[in-house]
Amino acid sequence: MKNMNTIPRVRAELLFEAAQKIANDHEAGLEPDPTVSTVAVLHDKCEPEEMTAITLRLTALAKLVREGEGDGWLLEVDGRKHVLVKDALMKAAARAKLHEADTVGQVRFDPQDILNCALAETEVDGSA
């Protein structure tokens, strides 16, 4: 990974909104494209740079989940047919350190860093 610029943090509510649009598009049978879904839902709510950061953060989060690093933060529905990410992990994805890479496919969260951020997001009542 040559480029170590940090991808900016984003507003968690926009990350949630983009993730919901991606899920809705998938359920509607549309080809999953995080960029298209993010632009469709957020084009009038933020600048293009923030939409790009949101897309990269959601892509890195999906990679984290696919690779099994976020299992303790997931809620399963219908035996993994649908995976619901707990709010704390989504909020962590909005603010955890994320570095640029040569390709979108190489962008990834440090698993320990994002999980530490998720722990910080949980409430003291044991909602983790």
Biotite code that builds the C-alpha atoms (Angstrom):
import biotite.structure as struc

atoms = struc.array([
    struc.Atom([0.000, 0.000, 0.000], chain_id="A", res_id=1, res_name="MET", atom_name="CA", element="C"),
    struc.Atom([1.850, 3.093, -1.230], chain_id="A", res_id=2, res_name="LYS", atom_name="CA", element="C"),
    struc.Atom([-0.529, 5.892, -0.342], chain_id="A", res_id=3, res_name="ASN", atom_name="CA", element="C"),
    struc.Atom([-1.080, 6.445, 3.374], chain_id="A", res_id=4, res_name="MET", atom_name="CA", element="C"),
    struc.Atom([-3.381, 9.464, 3.276], chain_id="A", res_id=5, res_name="ASN", atom_name="CA", element="C"),
    struc.Atom([-6.226, 9.143, 5.725], chain_id="A", res_id=6, res_name="THR", atom_name="CA", element="C"),
    struc.Atom([-9.766, 8.920, 4.395], chain_id="A", res_id=7, res_name="ILE", atom_name="CA", element="C"),
    struc.Atom([-11.786, 11.575, 6.234], chain_id="A", res_id=8, res_name="PRO", atom_name="CA", element="C"),
    struc.Atom([-14.230, 10.707, 8.981], chain_id="A", res_id=9, res_name="ARG", atom_name="CA", element="C"),
    struc.Atom([-17.872, 11.046, 7.995], chain_id="A", res_id=10, res_name="VAL", atom_name="CA", element="C"),
    struc.Atom([-21.139, 11.840, 9.702], chain_id="A", res_id=11, res_name="ARG", atom_name="CA", element="C"),
    struc.Atom([-22.518, 8.596, 11.089], chain_id="A", res_id=12, res_name="ALA", atom_name="CA", element="C"),
    struc.Atom([-26.093, 9.450, 10.132], chain_id="A", res_id=13, res_name="GLU", atom_name="CA", element="C"),
    struc.Atom([-25.057, 9.712, 6.469], chain_id="A", res_id=14, res_name="LEU", atom_name="CA", element="C"),
    struc.Atom([-23.207, 6.404, 6.649], chain_id="A", res_id=15, res_name="LEU", atom_name="CA", element="C"),
    struc.Atom([-26.374, 4.784, 8.049], chain_id="A", res_id=16, res_name="PHE", atom_name="CA", element="C"),
    struc.Atom([-28.495, 6.370, 5.328], chain_id="A", res_id=17, res_name="GLU", atom_name="CA", element="C"),
    struc.Atom([-26.198, 5.165, 2.548], chain_id="A", res_id=18, res_name="ALA", atom_name="CA", element="C"),
    struc.Atom([-26.030, 1.654, 4.029], chain_id="A", res_id=19, res_name="ALA", atom_name="CA", element="C"),
    struc.Atom([-29.840, 1.511, 4.199], chain_id="A", res_id=20, res_name="GLN", atom_name="CA", element="C"),
    struc.Atom([-30.139, 2.608, 0.551], chain_id="A", res_id=21, res_name="LYS", atom_name="CA", element="C"),
    struc.Atom([-27.639, -0.070, -0.508], chain_id="A", res_id=22, res_name="ILE", atom_name="CA", element="C"),
    struc.Atom([-29.655, -2.705, 1.390], chain_id="A", res_id=23, res_name="ALA", atom_name="CA", element="C"),
    struc.Atom([-32.944, -1.466, -0.088], chain_id="A", res_id=24, res_name="ASN", atom_name="CA", element="C"),
    struc.Atom([-31.503, -1.528, -3.611], chain_id="A", res_id=25, res_name="ASP", atom_name="CA", element="C"),
    struc.Atom([-30.247, -5.066, -3.047], chain_id="A", res_id=26, res_name="HIS", atom_name="CA", element="C"),
    struc.Atom([-33.660, -6.190, -1.761], chain_id="A", res_id=27, res_name="GLU", atom_name="CA", element="C"),
    struc.Atom([-35.261, -4.585, -4.823], chain_id="A", res_id=28, res_name="ALA", atom_name="CA", element="C"),
    struc.Atom([-33.115, -6.833, -7.010], chain_id="A", res_id=29, res_name="GLY", atom_name="CA", element="C"),
    struc.Atom([-30.783, -4.111, -8.222], chain_id="A", res_id=30, res_name="LEU", atom_name="CA", element="C"),
    struc.Atom([-27.121, -4.851, -8.854], chain_id="A", res_id=31, res_name="GLU", atom_name="CA", element="C"),
    struc.Atom([-25.225, -3.907, -5.683], chain_id="A", res_id=32, res_name="PRO", atom_name="CA", element="C"),
    struc.Atom([-23.193, -0.759, -6.324], chain_id="A", res_id=33, res_name="ASP", atom_name="CA", element="C"),
    struc.Atom([-22.317, 1.200, -3.181], chain_id="A", res_id=34, res_name="PRO", atom_name="CA", element="C"),
    struc.Atom([-21.254, 4.260, -5.178], chain_id="A", res_id=35, res_name="THR", atom_name="CA", element="C"),
    struc.Atom([-24.490, 4.506, -7.163], chain_id="A", res_id=36, res_name="VAL", atom_name="CA", element="C"),
    struc.Atom([-26.651, 3.935, -4.079], chain_id="A", res_id=37, res_name="SER", atom_name="CA", element="C"),
    struc.Atom([-24.686, 6.459, -2.007], chain_id="A", res_id=38, res_name="THR", atom_name="CA", element="C"),
    struc.Atom([-24.896, 9.157, -4.669], chain_id="A", res_id=39, res_name="VAL", atom_name="CA", element="C"),
    struc.Atom([-28.607, 8.488, -5.205], chain_id="A", res_id=40, res_name="ALA", atom_name="CA", element="C"),
    struc.Atom([-29.462, 9.008, -1.541], chain_id="A", res_id=41, res_name="VAL", atom_name="CA", element="C"),
    struc.Atom([-26.908, 11.649, -0.512], chain_id="A", res_id=42, res_name="LEU", atom_name="CA", element="C"),
    struc.Atom([-26.359, 13.841, -3.586], chain_id="A", res_id=43, res_name="HIS", atom_name="CA", element="C"),
    struc.Atom([-28.177, 16.775, -2.010], chain_id="A", res_id=44, res_name="ASP", atom_name="CA", element="C"),
    struc.Atom([-26.923, 16.247, 1.565], chain_id="A", res_id=45, res_name="LYS", atom_name="CA", element="C"),
    struc.Atom([-23.143, 16.350, 1.260], chain_id="A", res_id=46, res_name="CYS", atom_name="CA", element="C"),
    struc.Atom([-20.212, 17.125, -0.974], chain_id="A", res_id=47, res_name="GLU", atom_name="CA", element="C"),
    struc.Atom([-18.788, 14.580, -3.436], chain_id="A", res_id=48, res_name="PRO", atom_name="CA", element="C"),
    struc.Atom([-15.692, 14.105, -1.261], chain_id="A", res_id=49, res_name="GLU", atom_name="CA", element="C"),
    struc.Atom([-17.832, 13.022, 1.685], chain_id="A", res_id=50, res_name="GLU", atom_name="CA", element="C"),
    struc.Atom([-19.841, 10.668, -0.535], chain_id="A", res_id=51, res_name="MET", atom_name="CA", element="C"),
    struc.Atom([-16.566, 9.102, -1.689], chain_id="A", res_id=52, res_name="THR", atom_name="CA", element="C"),
    struc.Atom([-15.394, 8.693, 1.911], chain_id="A", res_id=53, res_name="ALA", atom_name="CA", element="C"),
    struc.Atom([-18.751, 7.120, 2.843], chain_id="A", res_id=54, res_name="ILE", atom_name="CA", element="C"),
    struc.Atom([-18.510, 4.647, -0.036], chain_id="A", res_id=55, res_name="THR", atom_name="CA", element="C"),
    struc.Atom([-14.934, 3.706, 0.893], chain_id="A", res_id=56, res_name="LEU", atom_name="CA", element="C"),
    struc.Atom([-15.861, 3.284, 4.559], chain_id="A", res_id=57, res_name="ARG", atom_name="CA", element="C"),
    struc.Atom([-18.840, 1.067, 3.711], chain_id="A", res_id=58, res_name="LEU", atom_name="CA", element="C"),
    struc.Atom([-16.664, -0.981, 1.359], chain_id="A", res_id=59, res_name="THR", atom_name="CA", element="C"),
    struc.Atom([-14.041, -1.445, 4.091], chain_id="A", res_id=60, res_name="ALA", atom_name="CA", element="C"),
    struc.Atom([-16.768, -2.375, 6.586], chain_id="A", res_id=61, res_name="LEU", atom_name="CA", element="C"),
    struc.Atom([-18.198, -4.963, 4.193], chain_id="A", res_id=62, res_name="ALA", atom_name="CA", element="C"),
    struc.Atom([-14.715, -6.426, 3.765], chain_id="A", res_id=63, res_name="LYS", atom_name="CA", element="C"),
    struc.Atom([-14.265, -6.579, 7.553], chain_id="A", res_id=64, res_name="LEU", atom_name="CA", element="C"),
    struc.Atom([-17.578, -8.434, 7.916], chain_id="A", res_id=65, res_name="VAL", atom_name="CA", element="C"),
    struc.Atom([-16.885, -10.788, 4.987], chain_id="A", res_id=66, res_name="ARG", atom_name="CA", element="C"),
    struc.Atom([-13.490, -11.696, 6.438], chain_id="A", res_id=67, res_name="GLU", atom_name="CA", element="C"),
    struc.Atom([-15.063, -12.511, 9.810], chain_id="A", res_id=68, res_name="GLY", atom_name="CA", element="C"),
    struc.Atom([-13.355, -9.777, 11.842], chain_id="A", res_id=69, res_name="GLU", atom_name="CA", element="C"),
    struc.Atom([-16.642, -8.227, 12.964], chain_id="A", res_id=70, res_name="GLY", atom_name="CA", element="C"),
    struc.Atom([-18.559, -11.382, 13.898], chain_id="A", res_id=71, res_name="ASP", atom_name="CA", element="C"),
    struc.Atom([-19.090, -10.361, 17.509], chain_id="A", res_id=72, res_name="GLY", atom_name="CA", element="C"),
    struc.Atom([-20.776, -7.168, 16.330], chain_id="A", res_id=73, res_name="TRP", atom_name="CA", element="C"),
    struc.Atom([-23.261, -8.758, 13.940], chain_id="A", res_id=74, res_name="LEU", atom_name="CA", element="C"),
    struc.Atom([-26.866, -9.823, 14.356], chain_id="A", res_id=75, res_name="LEU", atom_name="CA", element="C"),
    struc.Atom([-27.841, -12.812, 12.241], chain_id="A", res_id=76, res_name="GLU", atom_name="CA", element="C"),
    struc.Atom([-31.240, -13.121, 10.640], chain_id="A", res_id=77, res_name="VAL", atom_name="CA", element="C"),
    struc.Atom([-32.439, -16.253, 8.848], chain_id="A", res_id=78, res_name="ASP", atom_name="CA", element="C"),
    struc.Atom([-29.141, -18.096, 9.309], chain_id="A", res_id=79, res_name="GLY", atom_name="CA", element="C"),
    struc.Atom([-26.829, -15.516, 7.709], chain_id="A", res_id=80, res_name="ARG", atom_name="CA", element="C"),
    struc.Atom([-29.166, -14.823, 4.812], chain_id="A", res_id=81, res_name="LYS", atom_name="CA", element="C"),
    struc.Atom([-29.197, -11.260, 6.049], chain_id="A", res_id=82, res_name="HIS", atom_name="CA", element="C"),
    struc.Atom([-26.540, -9.723, 8.238], chain_id="A", res_id=83, res_name="VAL", atom_name="CA", element="C"),
    struc.Atom([-27.436, -6.729, 10.368], chain_id="A", res_id=84, res_name="LEU", atom_name="CA", element="C"),
    struc.Atom([-24.518, -4.705, 11.712], chain_id="A", res_id=85, res_name="VAL", atom_name="CA", element="C"),
    struc.Atom([-24.965, -3.307, 15.208], chain_id="A", res_id=86, res_name="LYS", atom_name="CA", element="C"),
    struc.Atom([-25.090, 0.478, 15.506], chain_id="A", res_id=87, res_name="ASP", atom_name="CA", element="C"),
    struc.Atom([-21.815, 0.651, 17.429], chain_id="A", res_id=88, res_name="ALA", atom_name="CA", element="C"),
    struc.Atom([-19.878, -0.926, 14.559], chain_id="A", res_id=89, res_name="LEU", atom_name="CA", element="C"),
    struc.Atom([-21.547, 1.368, 12.013], chain_id="A", res_id=90, res_name="MET", atom_name="CA", element="C"),
    struc.Atom([-20.670, 4.412, 14.122], chain_id="A", res_id=91, res_name="LYS", atom_name="CA", element="C"),
    struc.Atom([-17.119, 3.116, 14.445], chain_id="A", res_id=92, res_name="ALA", atom_name="CA", element="C"),
    struc.Atom([-16.906, 2.767, 10.662], chain_id="A", res_id=93, res_name="ALA", atom_name="CA", element="C"),
    struc.Atom([-17.749, 6.459, 10.360], chain_id="A", res_id=94, res_name="ALA", atom_name="CA", element="C"),
    struc.Atom([-14.822, 7.515, 12.541], chain_id="A", res_id=95, res_name="ARG", atom_name="CA", element="C"),
    struc.Atom([-12.151, 4.788, 12.712], chain_id="A", res_id=96, res_name="ALA", atom_name="CA", element="C"),
    struc.Atom([-8.858, 5.412, 10.950], chain_id="A", res_id=97, res_name="LYS", atom_name="CA", element="C"),
    struc.Atom([-8.974, 4.361, 7.321], chain_id="A", res_id=98, res_name="LEU", atom_name="CA", element="C"),
    struc.Atom([-6.115, 4.883, 4.902], chain_id="A", res_id=99, res_name="HIS", atom_name="CA", element="C"),
    struc.Atom([-6.205, 5.283, 1.154], chain_id="A", res_id=100, res_name="GLU", atom_name="CA", element="C"),
    struc.Atom([-4.824, 2.424, -0.913], chain_id="A", res_id=101, res_name="ALA", atom_name="CA", element="C"),
    struc.Atom([-3.825, 1.815, -4.517], chain_id="A", res_id=102, res_name="ASP", atom_name="CA", element="C"),
    struc.Atom([-7.259, 0.317, -5.244], chain_id="A", res_id=103, res_name="THR", atom_name="CA", element="C"),
    struc.Atom([-10.672, 0.393, -3.587], chain_id="A", res_id=104, res_name="VAL", atom_name="CA", element="C"),
    struc.Atom([-10.359, -3.344, -2.980], chain_id="A", res_id=105, res_name="GLY", atom_name="CA", element="C"),
    struc.Atom([-7.281, -2.759, -0.829], chain_id="A", res_id=106, res_name="GLN", atom_name="CA", element="C"),
    struc.Atom([-8.938, -0.232, 1.496], chain_id="A", res_id=107, res_name="VAL", atom_name="CA", element="C"),
    struc.Atom([-9.390, -1.841, 4.881], chain_id="A", res_id=108, res_name="ARG", atom_name="CA", element="C"),
    struc.Atom([-9.863, -0.997, 8.522], chain_id="A", res_id=109, res_name="PHE", atom_name="CA", element="C"),
    struc.Atom([-7.366, -2.207, 11.063], chain_id="A", res_id=110, res_name="ASP", atom_name="CA", element="C"),
    struc.Atom([-9.600, -4.760, 12.826], chain_id="A", res_id=111, res_name="PRO", atom_name="CA", element="C"),
    struc.Atom([-8.369, -3.889, 16.306], chain_id="A", res_id=112, res_name="GLN", atom_name="CA", element="C"),
    struc.Atom([-8.783, -0.141, 15.737], chain_id="A", res_id=113, res_name="ASP", atom_name="CA", element="C"),
    struc.Atom([-12.360, -0.341, 14.458], chain_id="A", res_id=114, res_name="ILE", atom_name="CA", element="C"),
    struc.Atom([-13.351, -2.797, 17.185], chain_id="A", res_id=115, res_name="LEU", atom_name="CA", element="C"),
    struc.Atom([-11.875, -0.461, 19.817], chain_id="A", res_id=116, res_name="ASN", atom_name="CA", element="C"),
    struc.Atom([-13.916, 2.378, 18.299], chain_id="A", res_id=117, res_name="CYS", atom_name="CA", element="C"),
    struc.Atom([-17.021, 0.169, 18.383], chain_id="A", res_id=118, res_name="ALA", atom_name="CA", element="C"),
    struc.Atom([-16.443, -0.655, 22.029], chain_id="A", res_id=119, res_name="LEU", atom_name="CA", element="C"),
    struc.Atom([-16.178, 3.054, 22.768], chain_id="A", res_id=120, res_name="ALA", atom_name="CA", element="C"),
    struc.Atom([-19.541, 3.551, 21.045], chain_id="A", res_id=121, res_name="GLU", atom_name="CA", element="C"),
    struc.Atom([-21.384, 0.977, 23.144], chain_id="A", res_id=122, res_name="THR", atom_name="CA", element="C"),
    struc.Atom([-23.352, 1.988, 26.158], chain_id="A", res_id=123, res_name="GLU", atom_name="CA", element="C"),
    struc.Atom([-22.255, 1.036, 29.635], chain_id="A", res_id=124, res_name="VAL", atom_name="CA", element="C"),
    struc.Atom([-25.388, -1.075, 30.038], chain_id="A", res_id=125, res_name="ASP", atom_name="CA", element="C"),
    struc.Atom([-23.822, -3.935, 28.100], chain_id="A", res_id=126, res_name="GLY", atom_name="CA", element="C"),
    struc.Atom([-25.347, -3.341, 24.690], chain_id="A", res_id=127, res_name="SER", atom_name="CA", element="C"),
    struc.Atom([-22.175, -4.560, 22.982], chain_id="A", res_id=128, res_name="ALA", atom_name="CA", element="C"),
])
